[in-house]
């Protein structure tokens, strides 16, 4: 008889934890999988349905918890009767953990994919729930899976049970993300950009923790130094409807070299089209986009947040967060290395992919989740 694994997640929109859940479900060939989204199907609901996985949505409203929603969640858990409940992110850890325990489940594993919680950048309710989770972590979950060592360190400082923490780093199918010359040419042709033009790219979402002012300011410095480049931003709300972002770009005189593409589903094509991937965040846990870019052979510049230093290792450049001067200098160094020494640049590209292939394999991640679920009791 197959073992039932129930995943409970806050929502299935475009995000790092959601992407990891999808990859985990797609490559978990041994268990009978169910997914409950406290909100709607988002981006990944239909993709999970295509895998033949049962998806249940509660359509809860952000910041509003109704009694009927809790009753429906409790009934679903009882009906599925899982052997293990894996929750994802603070709200699902809280609600999914408590109601799974009330429904009689003892094998509950929390998933934490955050690092810092900052006032004005993190929602007050999220900060409150994280603090409550620290208290109930003593008796609700059997184990707590963190996607990054930095995440574990930060959560345990605010009170999460230190005896239950396990780090399981994100894994990737490097057959999906790999160097592809056709993708490179396809992307450049679409945007009418020459193959020798330097593209600085970023994939993410418009969020305070991504620190886009840092990125834009660093590139404004380079523009004043007569360095020619294109900046391509891809992701949720990174489009021409975002007036705040457009104003920031205009103020820094980057309008003529910036392209906002918004949400895209062809991320391997995008990553192959970039010369350099840049992450300017003030806070991260384990940013998937870096590994995806590197698997495509695209070198990265990033701020030193979460487990970034471990992901990039010696294949790119890591600088202090919230420092536009240092970020700009690292981007400039990458630009000069590509323009002056093609062999070194190609070595960088090969090293980036090799590092991801050797250290962040999808099958290893699936095995580690299963070990925590069933072997580490």
N, C-alpha and C positions, 0 to 999 in steps of 0.2 A: 504494500500500500504506500502511495506517495505521501511524503510529509507536506503538511500545509504550512505555507509561509504567508503571513498577512503583512503587507506594508501599509502603514498609515502615514500620509504626508499632508502637509498644510494645503498645498495646491500643486498643480502640474504645469504651471507656466514656464516660460523660458528662464532657467536659472541653473546654477552649478549643481546643487543637490538633486534637482529634478532630473538633470542629465545623467547623473551617476545612478539614480534609481532605475532609469530606463535601461542603461547599459547593463546593470546588474540583472534585471529581469530578462533581458534579451539573451544573456549568456548563461543564465542559471537553468541548466537542462535537467536537473535532478528533482526539483521540488514542484509541488502544485501551488501556483502563485496567485494571490489575490491582492488588489490594490484599492485602498479607500482614500479618496481625496476629500479633505474637509471642505474644500471650495468646489471649483468646477473642473472640467477636463483639461482646460488650458491647451498648451501645445502638445503635451506628451500623451494625453488621454487616447487620442485616435491612433497614435503610434503603438501604444501598448495594446489597444484592441486588435491591431493588425497582427500582433504576436499571439493572439488567442487568449489573452489574459483578461480575466473578469475585472472590470473597473466599476467602482461604486462612487458616486459623487453626492455629497451632502449639501452642496451649494450654500454653505455658510457665508454670511457677509463679513467682510474684514472688520475686526474689532467688535463684532456683535455676536454673542453666543446665546442662543435660545434653548429653552428646556427641551423642545421637540427635537432639536438637532442632537442633543446629548442622548436622548432616548433612542433615536434612529441609529446613532453610532453604536450604542450598547447592543441593540438588537442585531445589528449586522455582525458584530464580533461574536455574539452568541451563536448566530446562524452558521457562520463560517467555521467556528470552533477550531481555531488554528493551533498548530503545535508551537509556533513561535510568532510573536508580533515584533516587527521591526518598525520603529517610528522614525520620522525624519523631520528635524528642525524643532525649535522650541515649542511652538504651539501644539504640534502633533505629539511631541514627547509628553507634554502636559496632559492634554485631553485624551490622546490615545493610550497613554500609559495608565492613567487612573481608571478609565473605563474598561480597559483590557483586564486590569486587576479585579475590578468589580465583577467582570464577566467570567472570572475563574481562571484566567490565563496567568501562569506563573513565569513562563519563559518570555520575558519582555526585554527587548534590547533597544535602548535609545540611540539615536543618531544625531550628532552635533556637528554642524557645518559652519559655525561662526567662530570668529575670534573676538575682536573687541566690540564692546557695546558703548557707543558714545552718545551723550546727550546732544540733541538737535540733529544728529545724523541717524540714530536708531529711534524707532517709535517707543514712546513711553510704555505702552502695553507690552511690547517685546522685552524691554528691560525688566519690567515687573515680573513677567512670566519666567524669565531666565533666573531671577533671584528666588522665585518660588521653587523652580525646578532644582536649584541647588539644595534646598531643604529636603524635598521629597526624593531626591536621588538616593538617599540612604535606604529607602525601602520599596520604591516602585520598580526600577529596572534591575535586572540581574547583571547586565553589563552595559557599558556606555561606549559606543564606537565613535571615535573622533577621526575626521578625515586628515588631520594634520597634528603634528606634535605641538605646534604653537597654540592650536585650538584647545588641546587638552590642558596645556599649561595655564592658559587664561581662565578656562572654566573652573579648574580646580582651585585657582586663587580666590574665586568668588564663592567657593563652598561645595562644588560638585564632589561626590564621593571618590576619594583617591584610590580606593581598593578595586574599583570597577572599570577604570578606564583602559581602553584598548585602541591603539592607532591602526586604522586600516586605510592605507593611502589609495587614492583613486587609480583606477586602471583604464586602459584604452585599447580599443581594437585598432592596431596600427595598419591593418589592411584597409580600413576606411580612411584613415588619415596617413597619407604617404606622399612623397614628392611626385609631382605630375606635371610634365612640361606642357601638355595640352591644356590643363587647367590654367596654368600661368598665362598662356597665350589667349585663352578664351576670356579671362578676366580683363586683361589689358585691352583687348579688342572691344569689349563691351563698353568700357569707360573711355575709349579713344586715348589711351595712354601708351606711349612708346615703351618698348621692352627695356630700354636703357634708363628710363626715368626712375627715380628713387621713390618708392612708395612706403610710407610709414603707416602702418595699419593698426587698428584696434577693433576687437569684437567684445561687446559687453552690453550694458543697459545703463540708462541715465539714472544714476544713484549717487548720493553725496559721498559714499565711501569710495567710489571710483575716482574721485578727485579730478574731474575734467579741467578745472581751472589750472591745476598743476601741469597737465599735459599741454594745454593751449599756451600757457605762459612760457613753457620750455621751448616750444616750437617758434614762438614769437622771437625769442632770443636768436635762434638759428636763422630765421628769416632776415633779421637785421644784419647778420653776418654774411648775407648773400649766398646762403646755401639753398639750393633748389630741391624741392620735394613736393610730393602730394601727400595729404593726410586723408585717409579713408576711415570713416567711422561706421561701424555696422552693429546693429542691435536695437533692442526695444527703446523707442523714443530718441534714438540717435538719427533723427530725420529732420526734414525741413519744416515740420510742424512744431518743432521744439524752439520756440522763440527765445527762450532764455539761453539755450546753447548757441543759437545763431548770433545772438547779441554778443556773447562772449567771444566767438570767433571773429566777428566784425571789429570789436574793440581792439583785438590783437592783430588786426590787419592780415588775417589768414583766409579771408573769403575766397580769394582767387585761386587758392591751392587746396581747398578743402572740399571733400565730397561726402555727403551724408546719405548713406544707403538704407538706413532703417533695418527692419527685421529681414533676415534672409535664411533660407533653408539649405543653401549650398555652401556650408562653411568650409569643407575641404577645398572647394574652388577658391574661396576667398583667401584662405590661409596660404595657398600656393601663389596667389597673385601678389601678396605683400613681399617686399624685400626685408622689412624689419617689423616685428610685432612689438608694440609698446604697451605696458601696463603701468598706470600712474597712480594706483590706489593708495589710500591712506589706511585701509584695513582689508584683509582677505584671510581665508583659511588655507584652501588649496585650490588656486585658480586653474580650472580646467583649460581655459583658453591658452595658457602658456604651453601646456603639454600638447595640445592639439596643433598649435603652430609649429612647435619643435618637431613633432612627428612628421610634419610636412616638409621639414628641412628649412624652416624659417627661423633665423636667430632672433633672440628676444632681449629687450631692455626692460627692466622692471624695478619698481620700488621694492625695498626689502620688507615685505609684509608676509605674515603667515609662514608657510613653508616654501616660499619662493626661492630662497637660496639653495634649498635641496633640489628643487625641480630644475632650475637652470644650471646649477653646478658651475662647471668651467666653460660652458658653451656660449655664454652671453654676458650681459652686464647687469649688475644689481647695485642700486644706489639707495641712499636714505630717502624715506618718504617725505612728502611735503617740502621738497627742495627743488624748485624749477631749474636752478642753475646747474646742479649736479645731474639732473635728468637730461637737460639739454646737452651737457658735455658728453654724456654716455651715448646719446643718439648721434652726436657729431662724430664721435670716435668710430661708431659703427659705419656711418656714412663714408668716412675717409678710408676705412679698411676695405670696404667693398669697391670703392672707386680706384684705389691705388694698388691693391694686391688681390687679384682674383683667386689665386691659389689659397691664400689664408681664409678668404671668405668662403670658398667651397669647402674647406676643411671644417670651418665653423658649422656650416649647414649639415655636413655629414655627422659631425659630433653631436649636434642637437638631436637628430633623429635617433642615432644609436643609443643615446642616453635614455630616451623614452622607451625604446624597444626593450632595452636590457633591464629597466628598473620599474616600469609601470605597465605591466602586462595585464590585460583584462582577466585572463584566466586565474592569475594569482589573486586578484581582488575577489573574484567570486569564491575561490577556495577559502580565503581568509574569513569572509562573511559566514560561510557555512561552518567553519571551525568555531567561530565565536558563538554562533547559534546553537550548535549541538555538541561540540567536543570540549568546550571550555566550561562546562557546567561545574 
